[in-house]
Amino acid sequence: MIQLPDTFAAQMQGLLGQEYPAFLEALEQPAPVSIRLHPAKPSRWGKESLETVPWHPDGRYLTERPVFTLDPLFQAGAYYVQEASSMLIAEAVRQLADLNRPLRALDLCAAPGGKTTLLASLLPEDSLLIANEVIQSRTVPLRHNIAKWGLPHVWACNHDSREFEPLAGYFDLVLVDAPCSGEGLFRKDSEAISEWSLNNVELCCGRQKRILADAAPLLAPGGILLYSTCTYNHQEDSENARWLASEFGLEYRPLQFPSDWGIADTGVGYQCYPHRVKGEGFFLACFQKPGTGKSAPSPLGRPNKKWTLPPRPDLNTWGKTWIHPEKEAAFLQNINQELWFLPAALLGEALFLSSILYRLLPGQAFGQQKGKDLVPAPELALSTWLHPEIPSVELDQPQALRFMRKEPLEGISGAGWHLMRYEGLGLGWAKLLPNRLNNYFPTEWRIRMSD
């Protein structure tokens, strides 16, 4: 039985009244397992007869929790394992944002990447999504999850929220999924219970206000700010939401949800409770900056010293060989002579932003020149922009796991670079030689779990 702190229990009794016993009962039940399918990477998961998350057409509930690490489709980015309540952000974007034109979006507290990948699949073509994480160690899983999603208009960076100040008025959409006391995760995370205290709530509230204060000025006229937490208390949720609207002159934007979704309207936001929805605790409030019009055009800029326009005559040939013929890519090169690619329409944004955000990674890794050869980047194997006629080898599940464990693979013949695929989706690269296969799956991604 879950042992809740007395102060927290009293708080929830005050919030829920007669619903409190149902709330306690829900906490004793196993947490639902949900995934969100990648619309650009169709797989057999989309053909399964699974219950759909009501507020997201690509969300699915699973009847049991598989070992995701050992599913090559998970490693290929066919889906993201995401808590169902947090997928509500997609419905808010659909109701409030203008999805008929390219948007500039910022996920300010992005790690590990669930809400980033959710936004990435929603945004119109030629949009830009910056996924920022202030804690450097947390950028590692964020970058990996962005790579698996395979969309080159999603750019990771590692900055404190205050370092975005020069970009005032730049973004059409800003998501602040703020660090919080984690009350909504008590069913899934026993450590969250042991770490909970009123002092921690106070600390989280102050941190959230600082981040929101940095985020609000970044909105263009008419821009949308989404504020979310995975907690229940009014101090971090509705009180902070009211403070944000009052302090920065933002307009609260209500949403319309069917009553059978079970989402509670707090008057200045929306709350998911585990006894009302098939999901965990989650709070969402939406705001709009007064005014109309598009975000301001980017001034002309030059990349910082880490990024240059590559003077490589081979790029045109390589681009035609490796990039989908229907996609128009531009290239940048970093100080390690590594090539990155991005939508050509966003090159101006990359030049401008890289002069401000010095730890920005504009685009997706493409590869590195070794003599006259291109060594393709691991991220390129996962990209939705990869050329469909790249030489490839289709692996079964045991072979795919051996490949991702960097174990020997036998019985594979050919010559040169080949994409290692599972059920049609890329996993990584191998170079086939007359007598052996060189496995280029990155060591930092290697699967260490046994069957």
C-alpha angles and dihedrals in degrees: 000000000000112000109213123197109260093236092051092047090053090048092053093046088055092048098044106029109180091008092065096093090052089050091053091047091052091053089058092057124086113270114255116252116224138172134189117222122228106240092206095048106054116194141164089274087074091055095052119106095246132151112260122230102247096229099042124050092205095047118104134185116221122214091223138008112258124199095269094187090065095050109096089201089062090050089049092055098249088140143000123229101234135164107251099229092058090057086074086088089075092059090049091053092048091052099043112025127076100243093178094083137039113279136200108227135181128200096196099187098031112156130146088019109238096123091038092058090044091055092042092061092047101050120095121252115284091026120136124225121188113199109198131187123178097201108076097209090055091057089073096070090036092057092045093051091047089050092051090051087056103206115137094204089071111087125187124215139172112221141129112252092246090062089070091068094108088060095067110154093011105112131071093194130027124183119197107187090176129208105258145171090274098228091149091061098056092109092054102033122045091184089063088061094050091048095049119110138142088251090057090049088054091049092049092048092054093046091050092052091052092051092045090049089055093044102049097066090053092072121105116223106290090016121149125233119195118197118193140168136173094231139090111215119109093228094067095032124032096013092053089045092054090046091052094051093046098043097048103028095245123158118235110234118206122211132216117234129171111253092235090065087075096222115153119228109219094186093251101040144350130272130202115205121191092234091054102040135031092252145055133287114297136161126201131180126177130207138178131207111233117252137052137252139071129298114277117272115258116258114239109271143176122228117252119255091276093066132047138166102260116239093209120141090199094063096086091053093043092048091054091047100047107024124074109264091232093057126081111213134187124201138223130184127213130211090270089060090249117147122226128187134208138167108293090230089064099051092100090052090051093052091048099043096044089059089060106029103052094185096050121127103207108205133334129317111261106180146271131268116243107183105308093335130090116224102207118227119246089239091059090064089061097044123118085214095063116125109261093222097057108132108263145177120218112220130197118227098270090047092047091052092047089051092051091046088052090238122148117285119202135190096037117125135184140086134265132002117350132180112234106221138185118202089343097309124113121247105170147304136291129180112219117214130179094265106020150016120244109212113215097180103134116256092224090060095045117132109238098175117104124222 
